[in-house]
Amino acid sequence: MKLQRLLSYVRRAVDEYNMIEEGDKIAVGVSGGKDSLALLTALKNLAIFYPKHFELCGICVDLGFKGMDFSGIEGYCRNIGVPLYIRHTDIGSIIFDERKEKNPCSLCSKMRKGVLHDAVNELGFNKVALGHNRDDVIETFFMSLFYEGRIHTFSPVTYLSRKDITNIRPLVYVPECDVKGFVNLYNVPVLKNKCLADGNTKRESMKSFVKENVMKYDNFEEKIIGAIKRAGIDGW
């Protein structure tokens, strides 16, 4: 996928949900994965021509796993002109070594968000851009349905009153396959996830479920997004 196509998806989401206002200071949560780096690139290029001016930075939460090398994404951020701040933590050790969590994802997500939001406040930014793509929206919808028995998925825009931070998700219309195509085409230096639970989670199971149904039903993903909008789910 070329940059122009990525920008068209992002511009649509940003405009439709009023994600960016004049003078915003937006921190992108940079995991080093394909989604967060594609998002960082898109917002950097969007800032060139978008009528509302905004400031941009990247914040990376290092979970402390051995073998994590951030030099590639540090160099990438320098090349595109976006400051990157890395917060080093022992979250991985706490979850796997000390607590020995059998289902680590929820606690890890909560702790990681806490570090990210604290960094955002310290740096004086008011919004966090998260790299959830269209596939993530759909997978979360089915996870909520099957595991919690409710019609729900995350919102394109969420205000966190306790932190006075607004989360925005400009990739909600971007198919995951297009994100992969983008990072491959532009040789974006994606960082390999060293988490011990990577590839063995409920989300991976749900990803397989969605792929199976995409093969069975025409326009399956577009229909689910349409259903989410019509269902009156908060924020959609």
N, C-alpha and C positions, 0 to 999 in steps of 0.2 A: 504494500500500500504506500502510495506517495504521500508526502507531507501535505499537499493540498487537500487530499481526501480526508486525512486525519483532522485537519483544521476545520473542514466543513462539518464533520460530526461534532467536534468540540464547540464550534461557534453556535450550532443549533441548540445544544444543551445549555450553554451559557446564556444565550438570549431567552430561551423558552422558560428558564427557571430563575432568571435575574441573578445569576451567580456572582457577577462582578459589578461593583459600583466604583465610581470615581474615587481615586485615592486609596483603594484597598492595598493592603500589604499581605500578600498571599505566600504562605509557606507550603511547598509540596512535600508530602511525606515520601521520602525516597528510600525504598527498601533495597534498591539496586536491581529489582526485577524488571521485566519488560514493560509492565503497565506503568509503573511510576516514572521510568525514564522516558517513555513515550509521552506521558502527560507533561513532564517537565519541558520536553522539547516543544510540544504543542503550545503550551502557555507562553514560553519564551518568544515563539514566532507570532502568536496571537497579539502579544503586547506591542508589536511593531506597528500594527494597523488598527487595533481595536479603539473605538472612539472614547472609551473610558480608560483613563490611565491607571496602571497599577504596578506595584513593585513585587518582585519575585525572588524567592530563595528556595533552597532545598534543605531539608532536615532529615538526617539519617540516624536511626536508632540502632546502634550496634548491640546485638543481643549477647555478644561475648562468646560465640561459637568459635572453636579453633579452626584456623585455616581461612578465615574471612579476610580478603584483601580488597580494600576500598580504593586502591590507587587508580584503578580503571575508571570508576565513576567520578573520582576527584578530578582526574584529567579531563573527562568528558564535560563536567560542569564548567571547568576553566575554559574549555574550547568554545562553549556556547554562551559564556559570559554570565553564568548564574552562580552566586555564592552558595557554597555548601557547608553546612554545619553538621558535624558528627558528634553524637552523644554516646559515649561508651558506657555499657552497663554489664551487670552480671545476671541478667534475666534468664538466660539459657541455663546457667549453673543452678540458679535458684529453683527453676521448674523441674529440671531433669535429675540433678544430683541431690539437692537438699529435700525437695518435696516429693520427688519421684512421681509426678503426676501421670496418671494413666490416660487422662484426656486433657492434654496440655494447652490446646489451642485457645480456649476461652480465657484462661488466666494470662497466658502470654499476650493475647490481644489487649487485655485490660491494662496490663503493666506497660506495654509498649505505648499505648495511647496516652497513658499518664505522663511518661517521659516526653513524648512528642508535644503534648499540650503545655507542659511546663516550659519547654524550650521555646515554644511559640510566644508565650507570655513574656518570657525573659527578653526575647529579641524584639518585642513590640509589634508583632504581627497580629492581624485580626481574623485571618481566615486560613484554613488548612485545606489544601486540595488533595484528595485521595484518589488513587488509581483504580477504582472499581469499574470494570467494563460491563458491557451488556450481558455477557455470560454470567458474571458475578451476580447481577440483578436477578436473573432467572433462577440460578442455582439457589440463591438465598430464599427466593419465593417458595421453591419446592421444599427446601430444608425446613422452613417455618411451617409449611403445610403438613409434612410427613412426621416431623419430630416434635412439633409444638401444638399441632392441631389448630393453627390460625392462619388467616390470610394476611400476609405481611411480607415486606422486604424493606431494605434501607431506602431512605429518601435521597433525591438528588441534592437537596440542601437541608442541613440540620443545624439549628442553633443550640449551642451548649451554654445554658445560662450560668452554670456554676463557674465556668472558665471564661465566659464572655468571648467565646470563639465560635465561628461559623464553619462547619464542614461543608465543602462543595465537592461534587463528583462529576467533573466535566466529561468523563469517558463513558457515561451510562448508555450512550447510543452506539458505542464502538464495539463491533464483534471482536472476540478474542483472536480469531484467526487473522484479522486485519492488523491487530497490534503486533502479532508475530511477524507478519509480512513487513511491517514498517521497520522493526528493529533489525530484521535480516537485510533489508534493502539498504539501510543507512549504516550498517555495521555498528549499531549501538552496543556498547560493552556491558552486556547483562551480567549481573553477579549471581553465581550459582548459590542457591539456598542450601545452607549447611545444617538446617534444623533436622533433628533426629526423626521428627514426625512427618517430614515432607513426603508427600505421595501416599500417605497411609491415614487419611482423615475422612470424616463424613462428607466433606466437600468434594473430595476426589470421587467418592462413590456417587454423589449427586451429579457430578460432571459427566460420568459415564451414563447415568440415567438420561440426562438431557440429550447427549449425543445419539443414544439409541432412538429417541423419539424424533429427533431431527431427521433421521433416515426414514422414519415411518410416515410422518405427516408433513405436508407441504406448508412452508412458511411458519413452521412451529414456533420459532423464537419470536418472530414479529407478532404472532397472535398472542403469545404470553405477555409481551410488553403492552400490547393493546388492552388485554384483559386487566393488567395491573392498573393502567390509567383509568379504565372505566369502573374499576372496583371501588374507587374512592379511598385507596390506601393513602395514608398520611404523607403529604408532600408531593404526591403525583397528580 
